Amino acid sequence: MAISRAEVLSQARAAGERLIREWIQPLAGGPSAAGDWAVALAGSGATGYRDAASRLDLLVAGPTAGVDELRRRLAARSGRRGPGTCHKLPAWAGGGKLVLLSWDELEAEAGAVTEAGVALLASAEPLYDPQGRVRGVLDRLFPLPASWYRQRIAERYRCVRRRTASIAWNLRRAQAFAFLASFVEWLDHVLHLCLYADGQPPVERKWLLQAAMRTSLGRELRADLYDLFSRLGEVATLGGSYDPKENRLYNAIAGVHGRLAVALRDRGLLEEREDPE
């Protein structure tokens, strides 16, 4: 069941202010000046994918010394792919993720404009930001220029080509597990291309399919992608042939690749030399 954005923001703002006062400042070494710390809503609540089962995720920015002390005292969550460090919020604050960055790290992420940093910051919503420092960073960073999307599209499409070739090699050599690993990477690139073709920033991986299928390119590819998903049971028989030209799985993947290339070319986003072979 979806929760209204107004309700999410109200709950998150109350939790964020209390978090700074009762948890962050005491752990970081005591009271600090107003504006030293800021809290922003992150995760599903900020992106619109939140439901009744979602936990509250917050981004906290603060002075380097205080952030270092928090990192010393708080256990870090493993598997963090994005900027900053990730920790668990107390139960009363939602029990979700706390992404912790110093002000210098936040500025550096905004300056580098990496995919991981953009995915974190694109939908961040300041909750407690007395000096407007988080809002200032977001206003300088977004909207992203068209050149950023074109560069990511070129990079991601080259990766699609390489993964398609790797998939053919995996099937030719009967490497079922390697095929699955290559397929996941291939799909990741395809879904990011759907977002970038519409000028939309990346999202966390757990929402990537959902977000990509809402784009114009995602709608064009949806039927073929879902047909491909239904064929993954054929991994057990490796698509029926070691020859990629006769392999049902490879032909389905190559078909999506071809339609992707046509759609990007029609949008003026694919150079001729990047066409599929």
Residue, then its C-alpha position, 0 to 999 in steps of 0.5 A: m500500500a502506497i503512502s502519501r509523500a506528504e505523510v512520508l516527509s512529515q514522519a521523516r522530518a520529525a525523525g531527522e530532527r530528533l536524530i540530530r539532537e538525541w543520537i548524532q550530536p551525542l555520539a559525535g562528541g556533544p552539541s555543535a553549532a546550528g548548521d553543522w549537521a543536516v539530514a535529507l530523506a533518501g531511499s524509497g521514500a525520496t524516490g516514490y517507491r515507498d510502501a507500508a513495508s519500507r523502512l526510513d532511509l536518511l542521509v546525514a552530512g556533517p563536519t569531518a571530525g564529527v563524521d569520523e567519530l561516528r564512523r569509529r563508533l557505529a558499525a558499518r553495513s557491508g556491501r555499500r556501493g555508493p558514496g559515504t558509509c552506510h549504517k543502521l538507524p535506531a529503531w525509533a528512527g525507522g531502523g533503515k539505512l543511514v548514509l553518512l558523509s562529511w561536508d567535504e565528501l558531499e561537495a566532492e561527490a557533487g563535483a565528480v558527478t558519478e553514477a553512484g553519487v547521482a543515484l544517491l542525491a538525485s531524489a534526496e529531500p532536505l529535511y533538516d538543513p538550517q543553512g541550506r547547504v544540502r539544498g545548495v549542493l543539490d541545486r548546483l548539481f541538478p538538473l544534469p546537463a545533456s552531455w552527462y547523459r550522452q557520455r553515460i549512454a556511449e559508455r553503457y552501450r559499449c558495455v552492452r556490446r561487450r556483454t552480448a559478445s560475452i554471452a555468445w562465448n558463454l553459450r558456445r562453451a556451455q558455461a551456464f553460470a557464467f552466462l547468468a552473470s553476464f546476463v545480469e550485467w547486460l540487463d543492468h546496462v540496458l535498463h540504465l540506457c532506458l533511463y538515460a535516453d529519457g534524461q532520467p538519473p539512475v536509481e538504486r539497483k533494487w528499483l532499476l527494472q521498475a523505473a526503467m519500464r516507466t520510460s519511453l524506451g522501456r515501454e518499447l522494449r518491455a514486451d521483448l524483455y519480459d519474453l526474454f525473462s520467460r525464456l531463462g528456464e532454457v539456461a538448463t538446456l543452454g538455449g538448445s544449441y552451442d551455436p549462437k546463431e541457432n541459440r534461442l536465448y542468444n537470439a532473444i538477447a540479440g533481438v533486444h540489443g538490436r531494437l535498443a540500437v534502433a531506438l537510440r539511433d532514432r533518438g539521435l543518441l547513438e553514433e553509427r560506429e556504435d551500431p551492433e555488428 
